């Protein structure tokens, strides 16, 4: 029986005998590996069964632990206090197991999972992967050309990464498909498992099977949006009551401590949660000023653990975005996230602590690179993997405005209205070869990172 090929005889007999501690394995709806604090790897599984599946680690089989109990994700109040609309969610059970370092084989219900590497050298970066369904905007989720995340994920998996970094915004199906829109007819929606599965787990399966993941939280995963699924399925921290089910606890559940993932050679990823910031900035007395000031202090402490830090969050600090006036057609540029800039600037003019050389973000639906003549980290934005793209072009030459206070741009590159993924291949302690791929994996441009500086082959990808 192939399912039990690598299971010990004792474990096999326990499973067949109905031992309560090791249940018979019901194939889960999703099984994958995430990497969290200090590089600790965690196997996760989501199942419609009412007991967790068996996990095999180097021939030893046991039951996975329950992360969130079996049941539908409950409807909760929105930011205005009113009940959020949505269909009843399918019932699932979220399970997890901490993985020992150096494990040679991991399998959940017979499905082999990708093994973490102590020094990953080939890294895929993606973000903003869900299909946008809101009261005002509709994406054709059933059309693989209009919503190509499954194709992007398969192409990224074919590149054979050691690690995947997702820069946030997994869930976008917040409203029902209009009755007159066949391109999304029948799409699940709301904040339950069904919409999460359609938006992320099903289209992303090839890439979930290919490598462990670092998950950054986006604004679509705050408690008033998809936070209930975020905590049940993806956040690497212990839940500790932060389910986002109770609006009274949003002040706790909308935040999590930053953490580092060491990648060898005196380098690390430094992941921080910026989901609940405001692009408009904060008013005096806003509790988020203290929340993100605390985040900055923790980032500083963590940045000292390695010489070369690559920060990962959802909201860019040093980028450009563009919007077009509907009446005049004039294009207006905007810079990095005002709330984070407002909070971080009093600590240091470069916004992120010394030692943070690169920032990987999403949120803006394009691919972009900026590097600076001043002492600011180089910024990459990789929000181009599935969600409806921004189509207002960025300038082909460096604009006069600064994306953040004092951040004088030395080089920039962008790709507008194109779906794909970004890859990073390590070439030295603090150096990387970056390739921007289209949805089929074809190369669109390349960049080189050296410390906190980067340079790309072209200024504007066409």
C-alpha positions as CSV (number, residue, x, y, z in Angstrom):
1,X,0.0,0.0,0.0
2,X,1.8,3.2,-1.2
3,X,0.4,5.3,1.7
4,X,2.4,3.3,4.2
5,X,5.5,2.7,2.3
6,X,7.8,4.5,4.8
7,X,5.8,3.9,7.9
8,X,7.3,1.7,10.6
9,X,5.5,-1.7,11.3
10,X,4.4,-0.6,14.7
11,X,2.9,2.6,13.5
12,X,1.2,0.8,10.6
13,X,-0.4,-1.7,13.0
14,X,-1.5,1.2,15.3
15,X,-3.2,3.0,12.4
16,X,-4.9,-0.2,11.1
17,X,-5.9,-1.1,14.6
18,X,-7.7,2.3,15.1
19,X,-5.4,3.5,17.8
20,X,-6.9,6.7,19.2
21,X,-3.5,8.6,19.1
22,X,-2.8,7.9,15.5
23,X,-6.1,8.1,13.4
24,X,-6.5,6.6,10.0
25,X,-5.4,9.3,7.5
26,X,-8.1,11.1,5.7
27,X,-6.4,13.0,2.8
28,X,-6.4,16.7,3.9
29,X,-7.6,19.5,1.7
30,X,-4.2,21.2,2.0
31,X,-0.8,20.2,3.5
32,X,2.2,22.4,3.4
33,X,5.2,23.7,5.4
34,X,5.7,27.2,6.8
35,X,8.8,28.7,8.3
36,X,8.5,30.8,11.4
37,X,10.4,32.2,14.3
38,X,14.2,31.5,14.3
39,X,13.6,29.4,11.2
40,X,11.5,26.8,12.9
41,X,9.5,24.8,10.4
42,X,5.9,23.8,11.0
43,X,3.8,21.3,9.0
44,X,0.2,22.5,8.6
45,X,-2.8,20.6,7.3
46,X,-6.4,21.6,6.7
47,X,-9.0,18.9,6.6
48,X,-12.7,18.5,6.4
49,X,-12.4,15.4,8.7
50,X,-13.1,15.9,12.4
51,X,-9.7,14.5,13.5
52,X,-6.2,15.6,12.4
53,X,-4.3,13.4,9.9
54,X,-1.3,11.3,10.7
55,X,2.1,12.8,10.0
56,X,5.2,10.7,9.4
57,X,8.6,12.2,10.3
58,X,11.5,9.9,9.4
59,X,9.5,6.8,9.7
60,X,7.8,7.7,12.9
61,X,4.0,8.4,12.7
62,X,1.8,10.4,15.0
63,X,-1.3,12.5,14.9
64,X,-1.0,16.2,14.2
65,X,-2.1,18.6,16.9
66,X,-5.2,20.7,16.6
67,X,-4.5,24.4,15.8
68,X,-8.2,25.5,15.3
69,X,-11.1,23.1,16.1
70,X,-13.3,21.6,13.4
71,X,-16.1,23.9,12.4
72,X,-17.2,26.7,10.1
73,X,-15.5,30.0,10.4
74,X,-18.2,32.0,12.2
75,X,-19.6,35.2,10.8
76,X,-18.5,38.2,12.8
77,X,-19.1,41.9,12.9
78,X,-17.2,44.2,10.5
79,X,-15.3,47.4,11.3
80,X,-18.6,49.3,11.5
81,X,-20.0,46.8,14.1
82,X,-22.6,45.4,11.8
83,X,-22.7,41.7,10.9
84,X,-20.6,41.0,7.8
85,X,-22.6,39.4,4.9
86,X,-21.5,36.1,3.6
87,X,-22.6,32.5,2.9
88,X,-22.1,29.8,5.5
89,X,-18.6,28.5,5.5
90,X,-17.6,24.9,5.0
91,X,-16.3,23.2,8.2
92,X,-12.6,22.4,8.4
93,X,-10.1,21.5,11.0
94,X,-6.7,23.2,11.1
95,X,-3.8,21.0,12.3
96,X,0.0,21.5,12.8
97,X,3.2,19.8,13.9
98,X,6.5,21.4,14.8
99,X,9.2,19.8,12.6
100,X,12.6,18.8,13.9
101,X,15.7,20.3,12.2
102,X,17.3,18.0,9.8
103,X,14.3,15.7,9.1
104,X,14.9,13.6,6.0
105,X,11.3,12.8,5.2
106,X,8.0,14.4,6.1
107,X,4.6,13.2,4.9
108,X,1.0,13.9,5.9
109,X,-1.5,11.2,5.1
110,X,1.1,9.8,2.7
111,X,1.7,13.1,0.9
112,X,5.4,14.0,1.0
113,X,6.0,17.6,2.1
114,X,9.0,19.8,1.0
115,X,11.9,19.8,3.4
116,X,13.3,23.1,4.8
117,X,16.9,23.9,3.9
118,X,19.3,25.5,6.4
119,X,20.8,27.7,3.6
120,X,18.2,28.3,0.9
121,X,19.7,29.8,-2.2
122,X,16.8,29.8,-4.7
123,X,13.9,31.9,-3.5
124,X,10.6,32.8,-5.1
125,X,8.8,36.0,-4.1
126,X,5.1,36.5,-4.8
127,X,2.3,38.5,-3.4
128,X,-1.3,39.7,-3.9
129,X,-2.5,36.4,-5.2
130,X,-6.3,36.3,-4.7
131,X,-9.1,37.1,-7.1
132,X,-10.7,40.5,-6.5
133,X,-14.4,40.4,-5.9
134,X,-15.8,43.4,-4.1
135,X,-18.9,45.5,-4.3
136,X,-17.1,47.8,-6.7
137,X,-14.6,45.7,-8.6
138,X,-15.0,42.3,-10.3
139,X,-12.2,40.0,-11.6
140,X,-13.0,37.0,-13.8
141,X,-11.9,34.3,-11.4
142,X,-12.9,31.5,-13.7
143,X,-10.7,32.8,-16.6
144,X,-7.1,31.7,-16.2
145,X,-6.0,34.7,-18.4
146,X,-7.8,37.2,-16.2
147,X,-6.8,35.4,-13.0
148,X,-3.6,33.5,-13.6
149,X,-2.4,32.6,-10.1
150,X,-2.6,28.9,-10.7
151,X,-0.4,29.3,-13.8
152,X,2.0,31.6,-11.9
153,X,2.3,29.1,-9.0
154,X,3.0,26.2,-11.4
155,X,5.7,28.2,-13.3
156,X,7.3,29.2,-10.0
157,X,7.2,25.6,-8.8
158,X,8.9,24.5,-12.0
159,X,11.8,26.9,-11.2
160,X,12.5,24.6,-8.2
161,X,12.8,27.0,-5.3
162,X,14.3,26.2,-1.9
163,X,11.9,28.7,-0.3
164,X,8.9,30.8,-1.2
165,X,8.2,34.2,0.3
166,X,4.6,35.6,0.1
167,X,4.4,39.3,0.8
168,X,0.7,39.3,1.8
169,X,-2.8,39.7,0.6
170,X,-4.0,36.1,0.0
171,X,-7.7,36.6,0.3
172,X,-9.8,38.8,-2.1
173,X,-13.2,37.2,-2.6
174,X,-15.1,39.5,-0.3
175,X,-18.4,39.8,-2.3
176,X,-20.5,37.7,-4.5
177,X,-20.0,37.6,-8.3
178,X,-22.6,39.8,-10.1
179,X,-25.4,37.8,-11.7
180,X,-24.5,39.2,-15.1
181,X,-20.8,38.3,-14.9
182,X,-20.1,34.8,-16.3
183,X,-16.4,35.1,-15.8
184,X,-16.8,34.6,-12.0
185,X,-20.1,32.8,-11.9
186,X,-20.3,30.3,-9.0
187,X,-17.2,31.6,-7.2
188,X,-17.2,31.1,-3.4
189,X,-17.0,34.4,-1.5
190,X,-16.9,35.7,2.1
191,X,-14.4,35.0,4.8
192,X,-14.8,31.2,5.3
193,X,-12.8,28.2,4.2
194,X,-14.5,27.9,0.8
195,X,-13.3,31.4,-0.4
196,X,-9.9,30.8,1.1
197,X,-9.6,27.5,-0.7
198,X,-10.6,29.0,-4.0
199,X,-8.4,32.1,-3.6
200,X,-5.2,30.4,-2.3
201,X,-4.9,26.8,-1.5
202,X,-6.3,25.3,-4.7
203,X,-4.6,27.6,-7.2
204,X,-1.4,27.7,-5.2
205,X,-1.1,23.9,-4.6
206,X,1.8,23.3,-7.0
207,X,3.9,25.9,-5.2
208,X,2.8,24.8,-1.8
209,X,4.0,21.3,-2.7
210,X,7.4,22.6,-4.1
211,X,9.0,24.4,-1.1
212,X,8.4,25.7,2.5
213,X,6.9,29.2,2.7
214,X,7.5,32.4,4.6
215,X,4.1,34.1,5.0
216,X,3.7,37.9,5.5
217,X,0.3,39.3,6.5
218,X,-1.4,41.8,4.3
219,X,-4.2,44.3,4.9
220,X,-6.7,41.8,3.4
221,X,-5.9,39.6,6.4
222,X,-6.8,42.1,9.2
223,X,-9.5,40.9,11.6
224,X,-12.2,42.9,9.9
225,X,-11.4,41.1,6.6
226,X,-9.7,37.7,6.2
227,X,-8.0,37.6,9.6
228,X,-10.0,34.6,10.8
229,X,-8.6,32.4,8.1
230,X,-5.1,34.0,8.4
231,X,-4.8,32.9,12.1
232,X,-6.3,29.5,11.5
233,X,-4.3,28.6,8.4
234,X,-1.2,30.7,7.8
235,X,0.3,32.7,10.7
236,X,3.4,30.9,12.1
237,X,2.8,32.2,15.7
238,X,0.7,30.3,18.3
239,X,-2.9,31.5,18.1
240,X,-3.2,32.2,21.9
241,X,-6.8,33.3,21.5
242,X,-6.1,35.5,18.5
243,X,-8.7,34.0,16.2
244,X,-10.2,37.3,15.1
245,X,-13.6,35.8,15.9
246,X,-14.3,38.4,18.6
247,X,-14.1,42.1,17.5
248,X,-13.4,43.0,21.2
249,X,-10.0,41.3,20.8
250,X,-9.0,42.9,17.5
251,X,-6.6,45.2,19.3
252,X,-4.6,42.0,20.1
253,X,-5.3,39.8,17.1
254,X,-4.4,42.5,14.5
255,X,-0.7,42.4,15.4
256,X,2.0,39.8,15.9
257,X,5.7,40.1,16.8
258,X,8.3,40.2,14.1
259,X,10.7,37.3,13.7
260,X,13.7,36.2,11.8
261,X,14.5,33.2,9.5
262,X,18.2,32.6,9.4
263,X,19.4,31.5,5.9
264,X,23.1,30.9,6.6
265,X,26.2,33.0,5.8
266,X,25.4,35.7,8.3
267,X,22.1,36.6,6.5
268,X,18.4,36.4,7.5
269,X,14.9,37.2,6.5
270,X,13.2,39.6,9.0
271,X,9.4,39.4,8.8
272,X,7.2,42.0,10.3
273,X,3.4,42.4,10.4
274,X,2.2,45.7,8.9
275,X,-1.3,44.6,8.1
276,X,-3.2,47.2,10.1
277,X,-1.3,50.3,9.1
278,X,-2.9,53.2,7.2
279,X,-1.7,54.6,3.9
280,X,-3.2,58.0,5.0
281,X,-1.2,58.1,8.2
282,X,-2.3,58.1,11.8
283,X,-4.0,60.9,13.7
284,X,-2.6,61.9,17.2
285,X,-3.6,59.4,19.8
286,X,-4.1,56.5,17.4
287,X,-3.2,53.3,19.2
288,X,-1.4,52.1,16.2
289,X,1.4,54.6,16.7
290,X,2.5,52.7,19.8
291,X,1.9,49.3,18.2
292,X,4.2,50.0,15.3
293,X,6.7,51.8,17.4
294,X,7.0,48.6,19.4
295,X,7.3,46.7,16.2
296,X,10.2,48.9,15.1
297,X,12.1,48.4,18.4
298,X,11.7,44.6,18.0
299,X,12.9,44.8,14.4
300,X,16.0,46.7,15.5
301,X,16.9,44.0,18.1
302,X,16.4,41.3,15.6
303,X,18.4,43.1,12.8
304,X,21.5,42.7,15.0
305,X,21.5,38.9,14.7
306,X,23.0,38.9,11.2
307,X,25.0,41.3,9.0
308,X,22.7,41.1,6.1
309,X,18.9,41.3,6.7
310,X,16.2,41.2,4.1
311,X,13.0,42.6,5.6
312,X,9.6,41.2,4.5
313,X,6.3,42.9,5.0
314,X,3.2,43.8,3.0
315,X,3.3,47.6,2.8
316,X,6.2,49.2,0.9
317,X,8.1,52.1,2.4
318,X,10.3,53.3,-0.5
319,X,8.2,52.7,-3.6
320,X,6.2,54.7,-6.1
321,X,2.6,54.1,-7.1
322,X,0.5,55.9,-9.6
323,X,-3.2,56.8,-10.0
324,X,-5.0,58.6,-12.9
325,X,-7.6,61.3,-12.4
326,X,-10.8,60.1,-13.9
327,X,-11.8,63.5,-15.2
328,X,-8.5,65.0,-16.4
329,X,-6.5,61.9,-17.2
330,X,-3.6,63.3,-15.2
331,X,-1.3,60.8,-13.5
332,X,-0.4,61.4,-9.8
333,X,2.4,59.6,-8.1
334,X,2.3,58.5,-4.4
335,X,5.1,57.2,-2.2
336,X,5.5,54.6,0.5
337,X,3.0,53.8,3.3
338,X,2.4,57.0,5.3
339,X,1.5,55.3,8.6
340,X,4.7,53.2,8.8
341,X,6.8,56.2,7.6
342,X,5.2,58.4,10.3
343,X,5.9,55.8,13.0
344,X,9.4,54.7,11.9
345,X,10.9,58.1,11.0
346,X,11.5,59.3,14.6
347,X,13.8,56.3,15.1
348,X,16.0,56.7,12.1
349,X,15.9,58.7,8.8
350,X,16.4,55.5,6.9
351,X,13.2,54.2,8.5
352,X,14.5,50.6,9.0
353,X,17.4,49.9,11.2
354,X,21.0,49.6,10.1
355,X,21.7,46.1,8.8
356,X,18.4,45.9,6.9
357,X,19.6,46.0,3.3
358,X,16.5,45.0,1.4
359,X,12.7,45.3,1.8
360,X,10.4,42.9,0.0
361,X,6.8,44.1,-0.1
362,X,3.5,43.9,-2.0
363,X,0.2,45.8,-1.7
364,X,0.7,47.8,-5.0
365,X,-0.3,45.5,-7.8
366,X,2.8,45.6,-10.0
367,X,6.5,44.7,-9.9
368,X,8.9,47.5,-8.9
369,X,12.5,48.1,-7.8
370,X,14.0,51.2,-6.3
371,X,17.6,51.8,-5.1
372,X,18.9,54.9,-3.4
373,X,21.9,57.2,-3.5
374,X,21.0,57.9,0.2
375,X,21.3,55.4,3.1
376,X,18.0,53.6,2.5
377,X,17.4,49.9,1.9
378,X,16.6,48.8,-1.7
379,X,12.9,48.1,-2.2
380,X,11.3,45.4,-4.3
381,X,7.5,45.2,-4.7
382,X,6.1,41.9,-5.9
383,X,2.4,42.4,-5.9
384,X,1.8,40.9,-9.3
385,X,0.9,37.2,-8.9
386,X,-2.8,37.1,-9.4
387,X,-4.9,40.0,-8.3
388,X,-6.1,42.4,-11.0
389,X,-3.1,44.5,-11.9
390,X,-2.5,48.3,-11.6
391,X,-2.5,49.7,-15.2
392,X,-1.4,53.3,-14.6
393,X,2.3,53.4,-15.7
394,X,5.2,54.5,-13.5
395,X,7.7,56.9,-15.1
396,X,10.4,55.5,-17.3
397,X,12.9,57.9,-15.7
398,X,13.4,58.8,-12.1
399,X,10.8,61.3,-10.9
400,X,11.5,64.5,-9.0
401,X,9.5,63.4,-5.9
402,X,10.9,61.2,-3.1
403,X,9.1,58.0,-2.2
404,X,10.0,58.5,1.5
405,X,11.5,61.5,3.3
406,X,15.1,61.9,2.3
407,X,15.1,58.8,0.0
408,X,16.9,60.1,-3.1
409,X,16.3,57.5,-5.9
410,X,19.4,56.3,-7.8
411,X,17.8,53.6,-9.9
412,X,14.3,52.2,-10.5
413,X,12.6,49.7,-12.7
414,X,9.0,48.6,-13.0
415,X,6.6,46.3,-14.8
416,X,3.0,47.4,-15.1
417,X,0.0,45.2,-16.1
418,X,1.9,41.9,-16.2
419,X,1.4,38.8,-14.0
420,X,4.3,36.7,-12.8
421,X,6.8,36.1,-10.0
422,X,10.2,37.2,-8.8
423,X,13.1,34.9,-8.1
424,X,16.2,35.6,-6.0
425,X,19.3,33.4,-6.4
426,X,22.1,33.9,-3.8
427,X,25.5,34.8,-5.2
428,X,27.3,36.0,-2.0
429,X,26.8,36.9,1.6
430,X,24.8,40.0,0.7
431,X,24.4,39.7,-3.0
432,X,21.6,38.2,-5.1
433,X,20.7,37.7,-8.8
434,X,17.1,38.6,-9.3
435,X,14.9,37.6,-12.2
436,X,11.4,38.9,-13.0
437,X,9.4,36.1,-14.7
438,X,6.1,36.3,-16.5
439,X,3.2,33.9,-15.7
440,X,4.8,31.2,-17.9
441,X,8.2,31.6,-16.3
442,X,9.8,33.5,-19.1
443,X,12.4,36.1,-18.1
444,X,11.3,39.8,-18.4
445,X,14.3,41.5,-16.7
446,X,17.1,40.9,-14.3
447,X,18.6,42.8,-11.4
448,X,21.6,42.5,-9.1
449,X,21.6,43.2,-5.4
450,X,24.8,44.2,-3.6
451,X,24.2,45.0,0.0
452,X,21.6,47.8,0.2
453,X,21.9,48.7,-3.5
454,X,20.3,47.2,-6.6
455,X,20.4,47.8,-10.3
456,X,18.2,46.3,-13.0
457,X,18.8,45.7,-16.7
458,X,16.0,47.9,-17.9
459,X,14.1,50.8,-16.4
460,X,10.8,49.8,-17.7
461,X,9.6,46.4,-18.7
462,X,7.3,46.2,-21.7
